């Protein structure tokens, strides 16, 4: 994500260092103490802002990162034999990690401590990999020896029910489904009732994902939430969707409330803007990232790992 920015930083900092040899007061004050002047950061911060916006990072996050970098560097004392590029990059990494590091929820511990059956509702628009993500979470829970039930509450698309049926068969879990066009909330309710009667541990509820601006869809999500009263609602977003995914997350959060985020296709995301923006936009943590198509291609989100990945390291 930051390769171009790092190239710009290298050129800017080399120029600045050359200037220092003739007139150190232009970049620093104090011959010994060496403090970075705010005026010398403007060009660097502008390039930073452009790089972040080009990477589909939401403007609110860009502004926060820019302000953090500025406050970290203005007046910062550095050694006379400094490497300005490394100092700035370290400050940028710190600001990026802060933006990513929203209070973590340990999903596995949450399931372990919650009263059974635990119900988890998945929301998001079509095409994000929501159904596959539910299968991945089911696979993860099965490996932890939990019994699961999947609810096919996306009754808008017959294909979604068929896809879940295949996953349920492979994973050897019960699928609760009704016919196409039936009441999605009723499907979720029946799944929870089934899990309670059969002493199952977790209910995973798929939902429809027509465009997030569709009022009927949001009304449908609200009804499922009201009827099922899920223990956790997870927004599934496509990392390649950039700011669209941010707006989708906001819409679902405003409608039903989102507890956590799962980002799919992170392995194909060269920009990284969604990872920086979605959790920040709704104030909820990213729980997992999808790193491929297999059931095991789901990793717990780690701000340190993501920060290094964004910097191409």
C-alpha positions as a Python dict, from the first residue, in 0.01 Angstrom:
ca = {
    (1, 'X'): (0, 0, 0),
    (2, 'X'): (273, 247, 96),
    (3, 'X'): (539, 159, -162),
    (4, 'X'): (491, 478, -364),
    (5, 'X'): (472, 686, -50),
    (6, 'X'): (795, 532, 78),
    (7, 'X'): (966, 624, -251),
    (8, 'X'): (847, 982, -209),
    (9, 'X'): (961, 985, 153),
    (10, 'X'): (1305, 868, 48),
    (11, 'X'): (1340, 1152, -202),
    (12, 'X'): (1205, 1415, 36),
    (13, 'X'): (1417, 1308, 331),
    (14, 'X'): (1737, 1286, 124),
    (15, 'X'): (1675, 1639, 1),
    (16, 'X'): (1609, 1756, 355),
    (17, 'X'): (1926, 1597, 484),
    (18, 'X'): (2127, 1766, 209),
    (19, 'X'): (1977, 2099, 307),
    (20, 'X'): (2072, 2042, 670),
    (21, 'X'): (2441, 2031, 589),
    (22, 'X'): (2426, 2394, 476),
    (23, 'X'): (2151, 2534, 695),
    (24, 'X'): (2037, 2303, 976),
    (25, 'X'): (1804, 2567, 1118),
    (26, 'X'): (1572, 2518, 820),
    (27, 'X'): (1478, 2170, 934),
    (28, 'X'): (1586, 2162, 1295),
    (29, 'X'): (1613, 2386, 1595),
    (30, 'X'): (1876, 2323, 1859),
    (31, 'X'): (2214, 2224, 1720),
    (32, 'X'): (2239, 1940, 1967),
    (33, 'X'): (1878, 1864, 2052),
    (34, 'X'): (1758, 1851, 1689),
    (35, 'X'): (1381, 1899, 1676),
    (36, 'X'): (1174, 1857, 1363),
    (37, 'X'): (1000, 2176, 1252),
    (38, 'X'): (632, 2150, 1162),
    (39, 'X'): (677, 2350, 842),
    (40, 'X'): (908, 2081, 702),
    (41, 'X'): (645, 1812, 750),
    (42, 'X'): (385, 1968, 522),
    (43, 'X'): (512, 1812, 198),
    (44, 'X'): (551, 1472, 359),
    (45, 'X'): (206, 1484, 519),
    (46, 'X'): (45, 1589, 192),
    (47, 'X'): (200, 1289, 13),
    (48, 'X'): (84, 1071, 301),
    (49, 'X'): (-271, 1199, 268),
    (50, 'X'): (-278, 1143, -108),
    (51, 'X'): (-137, 790, -72),
    (52, 'X'): (-399, 696, 186),
    (53, 'X'): (-687, 839, -18),
    (54, 'X'): (-563, 659, -330),
    (55, 'X'): (-569, 338, -125),
    (56, 'X'): (-941, 388, -53),
    (57, 'X'): (-888, 480, 311),
    (58, 'X'): (-1185, 673, 448),
    (59, 'X'): (-1123, 1046, 488),
    (60, 'X'): (-1195, 1040, 863),
    (61, 'X'): (-924, 775, 907),
    (62, 'X'): (-683, 969, 683),
    (63, 'X'): (-729, 1280, 894),
    (64, 'X'): (-671, 1087, 1215),
    (65, 'X'): (-353, 922, 1086),
    (66, 'X'): (-224, 1254, 953),
    (67, 'X'): (-284, 1424, 1287),
    (68, 'X'): (-119, 1138, 1479),
    (69, 'X'): (190, 1152, 1256),
    (70, 'X'): (209, 1529, 1295),
    (71, 'X'): (177, 1519, 1674),
    (72, 'X'): (432, 1235, 1694),
    (73, 'X'): (692, 1421, 1488),
    (74, 'X'): (657, 1794, 1554),
    (75, 'X'): (922, 1890, 1806),
    (76, 'X'): (1053, 1534, 1825),
    (77, 'X'): (1417, 1523, 1927),
    (78, 'X'): (1636, 1300, 1713),
    (79, 'X'): (2005, 1225, 1697),
    (80, 'X'): (2226, 1443, 1476),
    (81, 'X'): (2314, 1133, 1272),
    (82, 'X'): (1943, 1070, 1216),
    (83, 'X'): (1775, 879, 938),
    (84, 'X'): (1473, 1100, 880),
    (85, 'X'): (1305, 846, 652),
    (86, 'X'): (1312, 579, 924),
    (87, 'X'): (1188, 824, 1187),
    (88, 'X'): (889, 924, 972),
    (89, 'X'): (811, 566, 871),
    (90, 'X'): (815, 453, 1234),
    (91, 'X'): (573, 732, 1322),
    (92, 'X'): (347, 640, 1030),
    (93, 'X'): (344, 274, 1135),
    (94, 'X'): (251, 376, 1487),
    (95, 'X'): (-42, 586, 1360),
    (96, 'X'): (-162, 313, 1123),
    (97, 'X'): (-150, 48, 1397),
    (98, 'X'): (-348, 278, 1626),
    (99, 'X'): (-619, 311, 1358),
    (100, 'X'): (-633, -67, 1320),
    (101, 'X'): (-614, -154, 1689),
    (102, 'X'): (-976, -127, 1802),
    (103, 'X'): (-1062, -313, 2123),
    (104, 'X'): (-1031, -680, 2034),
    (105, 'X'): (-1303, -941, 2074),
    (106, 'X'): (-1176, -1299, 2107),
    (107, 'X'): (-1444, -1485, 1911),
    (108, 'X'): (-1344, -1828, 2041),
    (109, 'X'): (-1359, -1714, 2404),
    (110, 'X'): (-1690, -1540, 2338),
    (111, 'X'): (-1842, -1867, 2214),
    (112, 'X'): (-1691, -2062, 2502),
    (113, 'X'): (-1828, -1831, 2772),
    (114, 'X'): (-2173, -1763, 2622),
    (115, 'X'): (-2487, -1951, 2716),
    (116, 'X'): (-2567, -2219, 2460),
    (117, 'X'): (-2688, -2214, 2196),
    (118, 'X'): (-2490, -1909, 2088),
    (119, 'X'): (-2654, -1736, 1792),
    (120, 'X'): (-2443, -1543, 1542),
    (121, 'X'): (-2605, -1339, 1264),
    (122, 'X'): (-2402, -1254, 953),
    (123, 'X'): (-2488, -943, 750),
    (124, 'X'): (-2343, -786, 436),
    (125, 'X'): (-2419, -732, 70),
    (126, 'X'): (-2419, -1008, -191),
    (127, 'X'): (-2086, -1100, -343),
    (128, 'X'): (-1870, -1039, -37),
    (129, 'X'): (-1820, -1407, 42),
    (130, 'X'): (-2063, -1411, 333),
    (131, 'X'): (-2191, -1765, 277),
    (132, 'X'): (-1839, -1903, 238),
    (133, 'X'): (-1732, -1715, 550),
    (134, 'X'): (-2013, -1881, 747),
    (135, 'X'): (-1881, -2217, 627),
    (136, 'X'): (-1529, -2121, 738),
    (137, 'X'): (-1651, -2018, 1083),
    (138, 'X'): (-1848, -2343, 1107),
    (139, 'X'): (-1534, -2537, 1017),
    (140, 'X'): (-1339, -2347, 1284),
    (141, 'X'): (-1603, -2420, 1547),
    (142, 'X'): (-1620, -2786, 1449),
    (143, 'X'): (-1243, -2814, 1501),
    (144, 'X'): (-1301, -2674, 1851),
    (145, 'X'): (-1554, -2954, 1908),
    (146, 'X'): (-1866, -2735, 1899),
    (147, 'X'): (-2187, -2861, 1741),
    (148, 'X'): (-2339, -2620, 1491),
    (149, 'X'): (-2662, -2543, 1310),
    (150, 'X'): (-2677, -2319, 1003),
    (151, 'X'): (-2986, -2112, 923),
    (152, 'X'): (-3049, -2033, 556),
    (153, 'X'): (-3222, -1699, 619),
    (154, 'X'): (-3131, -1561, 278),
    (155, 'X'): (-3460, -1677, 129),
    (156, 'X'): (-3441, -1413, -145),
    (157, 'X'): (-3201, -1623, -354),
    (158, 'X'): (-3252, -1994, -410),
    (159, 'X'): (-2883, -2013, -501),
    (160, 'X'): (-2783, -1902, -152),
    (161, 'X'): (-2982, -2187, 3),
    (162, 'X'): (-2828, -2439, -239),
    (163, 'X'): (-2478, -2311, -164),
    (164, 'X'): (-2530, -2341, 212),
    (165, 'X'): (-2676, -2687, 168),
    (166, 'X'): (-2355, -2802, -1),
    (167, 'X'): (-2140, -2650, 274),
    (168, 'X'): (-2356, -2804, 547),
    (169, 'X'): (-2328, -3145, 384),
    (170, 'X'): (-1948, -3123, 358),
    (171, 'X'): (-1916, -2998, 716),
    (172, 'X'): (-2169, -3251, 847),
    (173, 'X'): (-2388, -2996, 1022),
    (174, 'X'): (-2763, -2944, 1024),
    (175, 'X'): (-2908, -2686, 786),
    (176, 'X'): (-3245, -2528, 867),
    (177, 'X'): (-3415, -2397, 553),
    (178, 'X'): (-3756, -2298, 425),
    (179, 'X'): (-3868, -2240, 68),
    (180, 'X'): (-3757, -1950, -151),
    (181, 'X'): (-3940, -1632, -54),
    (182, 'X'): (-4036, -1752, 294),
    (183, 'X'): (-3996, -1540, 607),
    (184, 'X'): (-3620, -1512, 688),
    (185, 'X'): (-3689, -1440, 1055),
    (186, 'X'): (-3891, -1761, 1083),
    (187, 'X'): (-3595, -1959, 949),
    (188, 'X'): (-3365, -1806, 1210),
    (189, 'X'): (-3618, -1868, 1485),
    (190, 'X'): (-3661, -2232, 1384),
    (191, 'X'): (-3283, -2281, 1377),
    (192, 'X'): (-3248, -2152, 1734),
    (193, 'X'): (-3541, -2367, 1848),
    (194, 'X'): (-3383, -2672, 1683),
    (195, 'X'): (-3045, -2600, 1844),
    (196, 'X'): (-3207, -2557, 2185),
    (197, 'X'): (-3406, -2881, 2159),
    (198, 'X'): (-3108, -3081, 2029),
    (199, 'X'): (-2855, -2919, 2266),
    (200, 'X'): (-2642, -2775, 1987),
    (201, 'X'): (-2377, -2516, 2070),
    (202, 'X'): (-2385, -2253, 1794),
    (203, 'X'): (-2639, -2124, 1542),
    (204, 'X'): (-2495, -1940, 1240),
    (205, 'X'): (-2751, -1733, 1053),
    (206, 'X'): (-2703, -1636, 689),
    (207, 'X'): (-2900, -1332, 568),
    (208, 'X'): (-2986, -1163, 240),
    (209, 'X'): (-2753, -905, 93),
    (210, 'X'): (-2933, -692, -160),
    (211, 'X'): (-2795, -339, -190),
    (212, 'X'): (-2747, -178, 150),
    (213, 'X'): (-2956, 121, 42),
    (214, 'X'): (-3261, -105, 3),
    (215, 'X'): (-3498, -14, 287),
    (216, 'X'): (-3679, -347, 258),
    (217, 'X'): (-3350, -528, 320),
    (218, 'X'): (-3279, -326, 633),
    (219, 'X'): (-3632, -382, 758),
    (220, 'X'): (-3574, -754, 702),
    (221, 'X'): (-3248, -744, 901),
    (222, 'X'): (-3422, -562, 1185),
    (223, 'X'): (-3698, -823, 1196),
    (224, 'X'): (-3449, -1111, 1210),
    (225, 'X'): (-3269, -937, 1492),
    (226, 'X'): (-3594, -873, 1678),
    (227, 'X'): (-3720, -1231, 1640),
    (228, 'X'): (-3391, -1418, 1692),
    (229, 'X'): (-3215, -1176, 1932),
    (230, 'X'): (-2867, -1292, 1822),
    (231, 'X'): (-2577, -1290, 2065),
    (232, 'X'): (-2346, -1140, 1803),
    (233, 'X'): (-2392, -967, 1467),
    (234, 'X'): (-2097, -981, 1227),
    (235, 'X'): (-2059, -766, 917),
    (236, 'X'): (-1883, -946, 632),
    (237, 'X'): (-1711, -703, 398),
    (238, 'X'): (-1513, -740, 77),
    (239, 'X'): (-1163, -596, 123),
    (240, 'X'): (-1155, -512, -247),
    (241, 'X'): (-1463, -290, -223),
    (242, 'X'): (-1278, 2, -63),
    (243, 'X'): (-1499, 287, 52),
    (244, 'X'): (-1811, 106, -70),
    (245, 'X'): (-1749, -154, 202),
    (246, 'X'): (-1713, 124, 458),
    (247, 'X'): (-2050, 271, 364),
    (248, 'X'): (-2208, -76, 369),
    (249, 'X'): (-2074, -138, 720),
    (250, 'X'): (-2212, 195, 838),
    (251, 'X'): (-2556, 118, 694),
    (252, 'X'): (-2582, -222, 860),
    (253, 'X'): (-2446, -85, 1187),
    (254, 'X'): (-2705, 194, 1188),
    (255, 'X'): (-2982, -53, 1109),
    (256, 'X'): (-2910, -353, 1332),
    (257, 'X'): (-2585, -278, 1513),
    (258, 'X'): (-2261, -459, 1429),
    (259, 'X'): (-2045, -627, 1695),
    (260, 'X'): (-1753, -723, 1477),
    (261, 'X'): (-1622, -740, 1121),
    (262, 'X'): (-1483, -1013, 898),
    (263, 'X'): (-1292, -897, 591),
    (264, 'X'): (-1284, -1133, 294),
    (265, 'X'): (-1037, -1145, 2),
    (266, 'X'): (-765, -977, 205),
    (267, 'X'): (-511, -1187, 12),
    (268, 'X'): (-610, -1007, -311),
    (269, 'X'): (-626, -656, -162),
    (270, 'X'): (-321, -457, -273),
    (271, 'X'): (-449, -128, -132),
    (272, 'X'): (-551, -214, 222),
    (273, 'X'): (-794, 75, 261),
    (274, 'X'): (-1084, -140, 381),
    (275, 'X'): (-879, -293, 661),
    (276, 'X'): (-788, 54, 782),
    (277, 'X'): (-1135, 201, 744),
    (278, 'X'): (-1417, -42, 822),
    (279, 'X'): (-1349, -113, 1188),
    (280, 'X'): (-1276, 254, 1248),
    (281, 'X'): (-1596, 360, 1070),
    (282, 'X'): (-1823, 152, 1294),
    (283, 'X'): (-1599, 150, 1599),
    (284, 'X'): (-1596, -230, 1611),
    (285, 'X'): (-1303, -471, 1576),
    (286, 'X'): (-1208, -681, 1277),
    (287, 'X'): (-1234, -1038, 1405),
    (288, 'X'): (-1102, -1239, 1112),
    (289, 'X'): (-967, -1196, 760),
    (290, 'X'): (-1030, -1434, 472),
    (291, 'X'): (-706, -1534, 301),
    (292, 'X'): (-827, -1780, 38),
    (293, 'X'): (-1103, -2018, -67),
    (294, 'X'): (-1040, -2320, 156),
    (295, 'X'): (-1222, -2366, 487),
    (296, 'X'): (-893, -2313, 673),
    (297, 'X'): (-824, -1984, 493),
    (298, 'X'): (-950, -1770, 780),
    (299, 'X'): (-711, -1598, 1018),
    (300, 'X'): (-760, -1401, 1336),
    (301, 'X'): (-700, -1034, 1269),
    (302, 'X'): (-369, -902, 1402),
    (303, 'X'): (-299, -524, 1381),
    (304, 'X'): (78, -586, 1384),
    (305, 'X'): (56, -833, 1094),
    (306, 'X'): (-172, -601, 900),
    (307, 'X'): (54, -300, 957),
    (308, 'X'): (358, -486, 827),
    (309, 'X'): (157, -612, 531),
    (310, 'X'): (42, -262, 441),
    (311, 'X'): (405, -150, 439),
    (312, 'X'): (503, -442, 213),
    (313, 'X'): (723, -612, 468),
}
